[in-house]
Amino acid sequence: MSTFEPSRTNPAAILMLQGTASDVGKSVVTTALCRIFLQDGYRPAPFKSQNMALNSYVTEDGKEIGRAQGVQAEACGIEATTDMNPILIKPVKDMHSQIVVHGVPYAYMSASDYRKDFLPQAKHTVMDALNRLRDTYDIVLMEGAGSPAEINLKDRDIVNMNLAGWADAPVLLVSDIDRGGVFASLVGTIELLEPHEVQRIRGFIINKFRGDLSLLQPGLDWLEERTGIPVLGVLPYLPDIRIEAEDSVVLDKKPKRSAKDKELDIAVIRYPRISNFTDTDALAAEPDVSVRYVTEAGQLGVPDAIILPGTKDTIGDLLELRERGLEEDIREAMKTGRTQLVGICGGYQMLGTALFDPDAVESGLPQQADGLGWLALSTTFLKEKQTVRVQGTLTNHCPLLLSAAPDSGSAAKPIIEGYEIHMGVTEYVTEPHVSIDRTPDSTNMKTLFQIQRGEGAAFEEGWGTIDGKVWGTYLHGVFDNDRFRRSWLDGLRQAKGLAALDSTFTVREAKEQEFDRVAEVVRAHLDMKQVYRILGMDS
């Protein structure tokens, strides 16, 4: 067991993981190391100076960071803070993003303005956050972004080799062999780095290997001889990793068709700027559920439920949905009476009759748009962002189809926990916007949840039709609530004449088990003694 104690004069050991490209597995490997160090008796913490992601995480104090660092903090057994991801970039339009600094919106900037005006002053923000972590924890695991060999970006880099230099951090370089060209990727990256940067790389990690290691060994020997850098591990390909992803590129690997052996078919509309897509991860983990992603007309069919997820550009993605012909497909599916329509956050806003953005909060220009018209609601986007964790329960008149709908007091109701990230206010309207094709019946709606934000007064949130066929909420993570999720799914089963299932799993336990599973695999295939030597620590 380590006796390592951080202090002002002896800050935390530090290790940086960089990759030869995006989506090579840096986040998963970092998460696994977080759990390994925790298991070994240390106090680890994650850090990513700058993260570009639409899948974000709300900290306990109501601030917004990249989801990967929030999940990595969970693997470390600690609460996430904004020091773990001080700068978050949330793309809104092509070449324009919302810049979030220490969990609070800072500005909307073009890529060129961000690079020219913001990055030169970002070093202090980044290093102050990192130093606070190093004064608190035993080990800080730094994660890079993309590739350190982006020649056009290196002079103002704050997330890869420049940061490694500022922090005097050793680097492990991760590459994905499953995509092919792993030796070219590693050697090519080395060739494009400066000599002092190459000296920081203390080992290679080859990720997602499916083959016979004996056949790969000659290549590994050549790589070590060619570069002088050891291969610390070849990690096997792990299918179905259930650690929440931050980059929607993972959706390219998600199913687009319903699994034939599953009894429930849930279709998620994937628009261009989908955010917090991990809201449906718990549904996909259920044994009777197939979750598929729909992008084009003709793919939808008649699923048991359609989910409109969150988005960073509600009006833009709504218009894209229409242009692709998906609005009409949704209507056709709903005509059958066999489908539920669910909206979360931006998807909830789309379910209303009108959306207004007078201050160009989301769209870059003041604009308004007709909603899909399923609920008598109107949304106005405001300049102030709501980011908060919430908890509560179902209202007494909640219209959702629950297989064991409570009717005798709040103690019997499923507890609801979640988080909000939005800049819109959605209101019930008695006279819905009339220029759209369908006008919802405002008398045919009930609220869904009774929730609290922190110490504030409880209030009702979310709306649905009385028959529970259409409903929406601002609550991200609503399906992570085990009793609610299983009860809602059993309502879908009931509508098909299927028997309810017993409780299947809890999200919290499944998450902990997955951290341990992935850590076990990484520990078995990575030279951890050498990793500890690189850290300057005894294992």
C-alpha positions as semicolon CSV with decimal commas, in nm:
position;residue;x (nm);y (nm);z (nm)
1;M;0,000;0,000;0,000
2;S;0,129;0,346;-0,088
3;T;0,222;0,604;0,172
4;F;0,237;0,874;-0,097
5;E;0,093;1,199;0,039
6;P;0,043;1,507;-0,183
7;S;0,134;1,849;-0,052
8;R;0,228;2,191;-0,179
9;T;0,591;2,078;-0,199
10;N;0,509;1,726;-0,317
11;P;0,217;1,749;-0,561
12;A;0,034;1,451;-0,705
13;A;0,206;1,222;-0,949
14;I;0,085;1,288;-1,300
15;L;0,042;1,082;-1,616
16;M;-0,096;1,188;-1,953
17;L;-0,272;0,968;-2,211
18;Q;-0,269;1,095;-2,567
19;G;-0,392;0,924;-2,882
20;T;-0,295;0,891;-3,244
21;A;-0,651;1,000;-3,337
22;S;-0,996;1,057;-3,192
23;D;-1,192;0,753;-3,071
24;V;-0,887;0,531;-3,019
25;G;-1,000;0,457;-2,663
26;K;-0,819;0,721;-2,455
27;S;-1,122;0,789;-2,237
28;V;-1,188;0,421;-2,163
29;V;-0,822;0,349;-2,084
30;T;-0,810;0,656;-1,860
31;T;-1,126;0,541;-1,684
32;A;-0,978;0,195;-1,632
33;L;-0,659;0,342;-1,484
34;C;-0,869;0,562;-1,255
35;R;-1,033;0,249;-1,116
36;I;-0,704;0,054;-1,095
37;F;-0,535;0,327;-0,895
38;L;-0,838;0,348;-0,665
39;Q;-0,827;-0,030;-0,616
40;D;-0,457;-0,004;-0,533
41;G;-0,528;0,234;-0,246
42;Y;-0,450;0,568;-0,410
43;R;-0,667;0,875;-0,453
44;P;-0,676;0,940;-0,829
45;A;-0,851;1,220;-1,021
46;P;-0,911;1,279;-1,394
47;F;-0,824;1,592;-1,590
48;K;-0,890;1,709;-1,943
49;S;-0,803;2,073;-2,000
50;Q;-1,022;2,124;-2,307
51;N;-1,302;1,896;-2,415
52;M;-1,521;1,923;-2,725
53;A;-1,841;1,731;-2,660
54;L;-2,219;1,762;-2,664
55;N;-2,258;1,487;-2,407
56;S;-2,206;1,678;-2,087
57;Y;-2,224;1,613;-1,713
58;V;-2,362;1,827;-1,431
59;T;-2,151;1,850;-1,117
60;E;-2,296;1,850;-0,768
61;D;-2,277;2,231;-0,756
62;G;-2,468;2,266;-1,084
63;K;-2,180;2,324;-1,327
64;E;-2,130;2,166;-1,670
65;I;-1,827;1,959;-1,775
66;G;-1,753;1,691;-2,033
67;R;-1,925;1,363;-1,955
68;A;-1,604;1,160;-1,981
69;Q;-1,448;1,343;-1,687
70;G;-1,768;1,308;-1,484
71;V;-1,768;0,933;-1,547
72;Q;-1,394;0,908;-1,474
73;A;-1,452;1,084;-1,141
74;E;-1,713;0,819;-1,061
75;A;-1,454;0,552;-1,142
76;C;-1,222;0,729;-0,896
77;G;-1,493;0,723;-0,630
78;I;-1,506;1,104;-0,603
79;E;-1,739;1,387;-0,696
80;A;-1,659;1,560;-1,024
81;T;-1,561;1,928;-1,021
82;T;-1,499;2,179;-1,297
83;D;-1,124;2,160;-1,225
84;M;-1,138;1,822;-1,398
85;N;-1,252;1,985;-1,724
86;P;-1,213;2,363;-1,698
87;I;-1,289;2,432;-2,066
88;L;-1,577;2,266;-2,252
89;I;-1,654;2,339;-2,618
90;K;-2,010;2,265;-2,731
91;P;-2,053;2,291;-3,110
92;V;-2,369;2,475;-3,211
93;K;-2,329;2,536;-3,584
94;D;-2,052;2,447;-3,824
95;M;-1,745;2,644;-3,712
96;H;-1,927;2,802;-3,412
97;S;-1,944;2,677;-3,054
98;Q;-2,053;2,770;-2,706
99;I;-1,747;2,799;-2,482
100;V;-1,806;2,687;-2,123
101;V;-1,541;2,788;-1,867
102;H;-1,549;2,625;-1,524
103;G;-1,899;2,501;-1,590
104;V;-2,053;2,835;-1,691
105;P;-2,122;2,962;-2,046
106;Y;-1,850;3,212;-2,138
107;A;-1,920;3,308;-2,501
108;Y;-2,026;3,189;-2,844
109;M;-1,721;3,193;-3,068
110;S;-1,614;3,091;-3,414
111;A;-1,328;2,845;-3,440
112;S;-1,093;3,119;-3,561
113;D;-1,192;3,364;-3,285
114;Y;-1,153;3,095;-3,022
115;R;-0,806;3,020;-3,149
116;K;-0,706;3,384;-3,188
117;D;-0,868;3,548;-2,884
118;F;-0,929;3,279;-2,624
119;L;-0,646;3,025;-2,639
120;P;-0,364;3,273;-2,566
121;Q;-0,517;3,342;-2,223
122;A;-0,629;2,986;-2,148
123;K;-0,303;2,857;-1,998
124;H;-0,369;3,014;-1,657
125;T;-0,721;2,871;-1,641
126;V;-0,593;2,526;-1,730
127;M;-0,289;2,518;-1,504
128;D;-0,467;2,667;-1,202
129;A;-0,725;2,388;-1,225
130;L;-0,460;2,120;-1,269
131;N;-0,255;2,247;-0,978
132;R;-0,556;2,244;-0,748
133;L;-0,613;1,879;-0,835
134;R;-0,248;1,798;-0,776
135;D;-0,268;1,959;-0,432
136;T;-0,566;1,739;-0,342
137;Y;-0,511;1,394;-0,493
138;D;-0,235;1,130;-0,517
139;I;-0,243;1,078;-0,894
140;V;-0,387;1,297;-1,169
141;L;-0,462;1,126;-1,499
142;M;-0,456;1,376;-1,783
143;E;-0,634;1,296;-2,107
144;G;-0,540;1,457;-2,436
145;A;-0,771;1,526;-2,730
146;G;-0,755;1,405;-3,089
147;S;-0,390;1,376;-3,189
148;P;-0,080;1,565;-3,070
149;A;0,042;1,571;-3,431
150;E;-0,210;1,824;-3,565
151;I;0,053;2,051;-3,716
152;N;-0,190;2,335;-3,788
153;L;-0,299;2,355;-3,422
154;K;0,020;2,288;-3,228
155;D;0,136;2,644;-3,171
156;R;-0,166;2,720;-2,949
157;D;-0,227;2,373;-2,815
158;I;-0,355;2,357;-2,457
159;V;-0,463;1,993;-2,446
160;N;-0,177;1,776;-2,578
161;M;0,201;1,825;-2,588
162;N;0,212;2,189;-2,481
163;L;0,013;2,094;-2,173
164;A;0,239;1,795;-2,108
165;G;0,532;2,036;-2,113
166;W;0,368;2,288;-1,880
167;A;0,288;2,009;-1,634
168;D;0,615;1,819;-1,693
169;A;0,403;1,508;-1,750
170;P;0,512;1,174;-1,896
171;V;0,291;1,060;-2,183
172;L;0,150;0,724;-2,290
173;L;0,042;0,717;-2,656
174;V;-0,270;0,511;-2,735
175;S;-0,353;0,378;-3,082
176;D;-0,644;0,170;-3,217
177;I;-0,533;-0,140;-3,405
178;D;-0,891;-0,232;-3,496
179;R;-0,912;0,052;-3,748
180;G;-0,589;-0,065;-3,915
181;G;-0,254;0,102;-3,972
182;V;-0,150;0,099;-3,608
183;F;0,226;0,100;-3,678
184;A;0,193;0,381;-3,931
185;S;-0,019;0,576;-3,683
186;L;0,231;0,543;-3,401
187;V;0,545;0,600;-3,606
188;G;0,381;0,877;-3,808
189;T;0,280;1,057;-3,489
190;I;0,636;1,030;-3,354
191;E;0,779;1,164;-3,680
192;L;0,558;1,473;-3,665
193;L;0,654;1,564;-3,309
194;E;0,946;1,776;-3,196
195;P;1,237;1,589;-3,031
196;H;1,155;1,727;-2,686
197;E;0,795;1,608;-2,731
198;V;0,904;1,260;-2,831
199;Q;1,113;1,241;-2,515
200;R;0,794;1,277;-2,311
201;I;0,642;0,961;-2,461
202;R;0,731;0,682;-2,221
203;G;0,526;0,403;-2,369
204;F;0,277;0,287;-2,631
205;I;-0,061;0,127;-2,564
206;I;-0,215;-0,065;-2,854
207;N;-0,589;-0,086;-2,807
208;K;-0,877;-0,301;-2,945
209;F;-0,672;-0,602;-3,055
210;R;-0,872;-0,906;-3,176
211;G;-0,604;-1,142;-3,307
212;D;-0,324;-1,378;-3,208
213;L;-0,063;-1,186;-3,010
214;S;0,216;-1,414;-3,133
215;L;0,148;-1,296;-3,488
216;L;0,165;-0,932;-3,377
217;Q;0,487;-0,972;-3,177
218;P;0,730;-0,921;-3,468
219;G;0,561;-0,586;-3,536
220;L;0,589;-0,489;-3,172
221;D;0,958;-0,576;-3,169
222;W;1,013;-0,367;-3,483
223;L;0,818;-0,075;-3,333
224;E;1,026;-0,072;-3,016
225;E;1,352;-0,096;-3,212
226;R;1,240;0,174;-3,458
227;T;1,129;0,427;-3,195
228;G;1,312;0,329;-2,877
229;I;0,978;0,344;-2,695
230;P;0,839;0,033;-2,521
231;V;0,497;-0,115;-2,586
232;L;0,345;-0,128;-2,238
233;G;0,044;-0,329;-2,337
234;V;-0,179;-0,468;-2,608
235;L;-0,536;-0,437;-2,487
236;P;-0,798;-0,673;-2,627
237;Y;-1,104;-0,557;-2,815
238;L;-1,390;-0,537;-2,566
239;P;-1,735;-0,551;-2,725
240;D;-2,027;-0,380;-2,556
241;I;-1,829;-0,158;-2,320
242;R;-2,094;0,004;-2,104
243;I;-1,903;0,310;-1,996
244;E;-2,078;0,626;-2,106
245;A;-1,921;0,780;-2,415
246;E;-1,878;1,152;-2,470
247;D;-1,840;1,165;-2,848
248;S;-2,138;1,098;-3,073
249;V;-1,902;0,927;-3,318
250;V;-1,977;0,611;-3,117
251;L;-2,332;0,629;-3,253
252;D;-2,194;0,527;-3,592
253;K;-2,148;0,182;-3,440
254;K;-2,495;0,166;-3,284
255;P;-2,764;-0,051;-3,445
256;K;-2,990;0,102;-3,708
257;R;-3,227;-0,195;-3,712
258;S;-3,423;-0,358;-3,435
259;A;-3,279;-0,679;-3,292
260;K;-3,515;-0,963;-3,385
261;D;-3,472;-1,140;-3,052
262;K;-3,591;-0,840;-2,847
263;E;-3,955;-0,787;-2,755
264;L;-3,949;-0,406;-2,739
265;D;-3,831;-0,183;-3,024
266;I;-3,726;0,172;-2,931
267;A;-3,618;0,413;-3,205
268;V;-3,406;0,719;-3,123
269;I;-3,401;1,004;-3,373
270;R;-3,040;1,093;-3,441
271;Y;-3,019;1,451;-3,559
272;P;-2,689;1,624;-3,646
273;R;-2,628;1,792;-3,310
274;I;-2,765;1,525;-3,079
275;S;-2,655;1,578;-2,719
276;N;-2,656;1,365;-2,404
277;F;-2,731;1,059;-2,616
278;T;-2,635;0,842;-2,318
279;D;-2,987;0,907;-2,184
280;T;-3,090;0,583;-2,356
281;D;-2,796;0,367;-2,245
282;A;-2,993;0,211;-1,960
283;L;-3,275;0,121;-2,197
284;A;-3,032;-0,050;-2,434
285;A;-2,898;-0,256;-2,142
286;E;-3,240;-0,405;-2,066
287;P;-3,273;-0,770;-2,177
288;D;-3,601;-0,719;-2,363
289;V;-3,517;-0,389;-2,537
290;S;-3,362;-0,306;-2,873
291;V;-3,252;0,058;-2,910
292;R;-3,177;0,171;-3,265
293;Y;-3,086;0,507;-3,419
294;V;-3,282;0,656;-3,707
295;T;-3,141;0,923;-3,938
296;E;-3,341;0,906;-4,261
297;A;-3,699;0,871;-4,383
298;G;-3,812;0,513;-4,428
299;Q;-3,606;0,377;-4,136
300;L;-3,855;0,438;-3,856
301;G;-4,134;0,186;-3,909
302;V;-4,372;0,138;-3,614
303;P;-4,161;0,099;-3,300
304;D;-4,300;0,066;-2,949
305;A;-4,152;0,405;-2,863
306;I;-3,984;0,692;-3,046
307;I;-3,742;0,907;-2,847
308;L;-3,648;1,260;-2,949
309;P;-3,325;1,315;-2,752
310;G;-3,144;1,632;-2,651
311;T;-2,978;1,866;-2,898
312;K;-2,751;2,172;-2,883
313;D;-2,943;2,332;-3,171
314;T;-3,312;2,262;-3,119
315;I;-3,451;2,470;-3,404
316;G;-3,177;2,369;-3,647
317;D;-3,221;1,999;-3,573
318;L;-3,599;2,031;-3,587
319;L;-3,573;2,179;-3,936
320;E;-3,329;1,904;-4,032
321;L;-3,572;1,641;-3,902
322;R;-3,842;1,789;-4,125
323;E;-3,616;1,815;-4,426
324;R;-3,526;1,448;-4,396
325;G;-3,892;1,346;-4,395
326;L;-3,886;1,214;-4,039
327;E;-4,173;1,431;-3,915
328;E;-4,413;1,257;-4,151
329;D;-4,273;0,917;-4,054
330;I;-4,336;0,996;-3,687
331;R;-4,695;1,092;-3,765
332;E;-4,753;0,773;-3,957
333;A;-4,618;0,564;-3,672
334;M;-4,835;0,747;-3,419
335;K;-5,149;0,690;-3,627
336;T;-5,128;0,319;-3,551
337;G;-5,186;0,382;-3,179
338;R;-4,908;0,133;-3,097
339;T;-4,627;0,383;-3,044
340;Q;-4,530;0,623;-2,767
341;L;-4,352;0,949;-2,850
342;V;-4,104;1,078;-2,591
343;G;-3,902;1,399;-2,589
344;I;-3,606;1,475;-2,362
345;C;-3,477;1,832;-2,327
346;G;-3,446;1,961;-2,687
347;G;-3,672;1,679;-2,801
348;Y;-3,926;1,789;-2,539
349;Q;-3,912;2,142;-2,679
350;M;-3,977;2,006;-3,030
351;L;-4,297;1,834;-2,913
352;G;-4,460;2,174;-2,852
353;T;-4,625;2,405;-3,098
354;A;-4,374;2,691;-3,118
355;L;-4,010;2,772;-3,043
356;F;-3,878;3,127;-3,009
357;D;-3,514;3,237;-3,001
358;P;-3,538;3,619;-2,995
359;D;-3,184;3,671;-2,861
360;A;-3,012;3,420;-3,093
361;V;-2,923;3,206;-2,792
362;E;-2,897;2,878;-2,986
363;S;-2,915;2,967;-3,351
364;G;-2,676;3,256;-3,412
365;L;-2,966;3,464;-3,550
366;P;-3,301;3,558;-3,392
367;Q;-3,561;3,316;-3,523
368;Q;-3,868;3,112;-3,444
369;A;-4,013;2,788;-3,570
370;D;-4,325;2,579;-3,554
371;G;-4,293;2,279;-3,327
372;L;-4,416;1,928;-3,405
373;G;-4,747;2,011;-3,238
374;W;-4,798;1,708;-3,016
375;L;-4,820;1,901;-2,687
376;A;-4,971;2,242;-2,611
377;L;-4,639;2,396;-2,511
378;S;-4,429;2,691;-2,617
379;T;-4,053;2,730;-2,564
380;T;-3,853;3,052;-2,546
381;F;-3,475;3,038;-2,533
382;L;-3,314;3,258;-2,268
383;K;-2,956;3,374;-2,222
384;E;-2,914;3,207;-1,884
385;K;-2,845;2,834;-1,888
386;Q;-3,012;2,601;-1,638
387;T;-2,765;2,339;-1,514
388;V;-2,874;2,157;-1,200
389;R;-2,927;1,815;-1,049
390;V;-3,284;1,743;-0,941
391;Q;-3,480;1,480;-0,754
392;G;-3,846;1,406;-0,691
393;T;-4,121;1,164;-0,783
394;L;-4,422;1,125;-1,011
395;T;-4,720;1,355;-0,968
396;N;-5,044;1,201;-0,843
397;H;-5,195;1,253;-1,189
398;C;-4,890;1,142;-1,393
399;P;-5,033;0,994;-1,716
400;L;-4,747;0,759;-1,800
401;L;-4,841;0,396;-1,854
402;L;-4,682;0,222;-1,556
403;S;-4,734;-0,148;-1,506
404;A;-4,768;-0,093;-1,133
405;A;-4,898;0,263;-1,126
406;P;-4,892;0,391;-0,766
407;D;-5,222;0,512;-0,627
408;S;-5,165;0,524;-0,254
409;G;-4,926;0,797;-0,156
410;S;-4,584;0,919;-0,266
411;A;-4,399;0,649;-0,072
412;A;-4,502;0,393;-0,335
413;K;-4,394;0,603;-0,632
414;P;-4,067;0,558;-0,817
415;I;-3,805;0,810;-0,709
416;I;-3,687;1,032;-0,994
417;E;-3,336;1,175;-1,008
418;G;-3,179;1,351;-1,304
419;Y;-3,015;1,667;-1,424
420;E;-3,110;1,963;-1,639
421;I;-2,895;2,135;-1,903
422;H;-3,097;2,380;-2,113
423;M;-3,140;2,744;-2,205
424;G;-3,511;2,727;-2,280
425;V;-3,823;2,784;-2,073
426;T;-4,118;2,568;-2,178
427;E;-4,469;2,679;-2,083
428;Y;-4,817;2,533;-2,109
429;V;-5,036;2,730;-2,350
430;T;-5,415;2,720;-2,362
431;E;-5,425;2,858;-2,717
432;P;-5,159;2,669;-2,910
433;H;-4,983;2,815;-3,210
434;V;-5,232;2,772;-3,494
435;S;-5,017;2,793;-3,807
436;I;-4,900;2,432;-3,776
437;D;-5,082;2,139;-3,933
438;R;-5,183;1,974;-3,607
439;T;-5,312;2,163;-3,303
440;P;-5,296;1,968;-2,975
441;D;-5,581;1,966;-2,725
442;S;-5,454;2,167;-2,429
443;T;-5,713;2,004;-2,202
444;N;-5,573;1,659;-2,280
445;M;-5,248;1,704;-2,084
446;K;-5,111;1,640;-1,736
447;T;-4,779;1,715;-1,568
448;L;-4,539;1,430;-1,499
449;F;-4,299;1,489;-1,212
450;Q;-4,285;1,671;-0,879
451;I;-3,922;1,771;-0,840
452;Q;-3,686;1,993;-0,645
453;R;-3,377;2,181;-0,751
454;G;-3,149;2,177;-0,450
455;E;-3,315;2,343;-0,152
456;G;-3,576;2,521;-0,366
457;A;-3,949;2,465;-0,349
458;A;-4,091;2,161;-0,525
459;F;-4,258;2,220;-0,861
460;E;-4,420;2,018;-1,138
461;E;-4,209;1,939;-1,443
462;G;-4,276;1,774;-1,779
463;W;-4,601;1,724;-1,966
464;G;-4,779;1,435;-2,131
465;T;-5,110;1,350;-2,289
466;I;-5,365;1,189;-2,057
467;D;-5,327;0,851;-2,229
468;G;-4,947;0,865;-2,183
469;K;-4,886;0,824;-2,556
470;V;-4,690;1,150;-2,588
471;W;-4,473;1,297;-2,313
472;G;-4,167;1,507;-2,259
473;T;-3,932;1,625;-1,986
474;Y;-3,621;1,833;-1,931
475;L;-3,474;1,561;-1,709
476;H;-3,166;1,398;-1,854
477;G;-3,101;1,061;-1,697
478;V;-3,470;0,993;-1,643
479;F;-3,425;0,633;-1,763
480;D;-3,139;0,577;-1,518
481;N;-3,405;0,558;-1,247
482;D;-3,445;0,182;-1,212
483;R;-3,804;0,149;-1,090
484;F;-3,931;0,414;-1,327
485;R;-3,748;0,267;-1,629
486;R;-3,863;-0,087;-1,570
487;S;-4,218;0,021;-1,491
488;W;-4,239;0,233;-1,807
489;L;-4,105;-0,052;-2,018
490;D;-4,357;-0,288;-1,860
491;G;-4,626;-0,041;-1,964
492;L;-4,503;-0,086;-2,323
493;R;-4,508;-0,461;-2,274
494;Q;-4,861;-0,445;-2,133
495;A;-4,976;-0,259;-2,444
496;K;-4,848;-0,553;-2,652
497;G;-5,008;-0,816;-2,432
498;L;-4,675;-0,920;-2,279
499;A;-4,620;-1,001;-1,913
500;A;-4,417;-0,763;-1,699
501;L;-4,057;-0,850;-1,611
502;D;-3,909;-0,856;-1,266
503;S;-3,649;-0,593;-1,182
504;T;-3,350;-0,661;-1,409
505;F;-3,057;-0,448;-1,288
506;T;-2,967;-0,121;-1,120
507;V;-2,775;0,143;-1,313
508;R;-2,548;0,222;-1,019
509;E;-2,443;-0,139;-0,962
510;A;-2,404;-0,203;-1,335
511;K;-2,179;0,102;-1,366
512;E;-1,955;-0,010;-1,079
513;Q;-1,933;-0,362;-1,219
514;E;-1,834;-0,225;-1,560
515;F;-1,562;-0,006;-1,409
516;D;-1,424;-0,314;-1,235
517;R;-1,455;-0,535;-1,545
518;V;-1,268;-0,296;-1,772
519;A;-1,007;-0,229;-1,504
520;E;-0,947;-0,602;-1,465
521;V;-0,887;-0,643;-1,839
522;V;-0,653;-0,344;-1,859
523;R;-0,460;-0,456;-1,551
524;A;-0,413;-0,803;-1,705
525;H;-0,274;-0,667;-2,034
526;L;-0,087;-0,352;-1,930
527;D;0,250;-0,348;-1,756
528;M;0,131;-0,173;-1,441
529;K;0,472;-0,203;-1,271
530;Q;0,618;0,001;-1,553
531;V;0,329;0,249;-1,534
532;Y;0,403;0,304;-1,166
533;R;0,774;0,352;-1,245
534;I;0,682;0,613;-1,503
535;L;0,473;0,786;-1,237
536;G;0,772;0,779;-1,002
537;M;0,578;0,573;-0,749
538;D;0,614;0,229;-0,595
539;S;0,320;0,001;-0,677
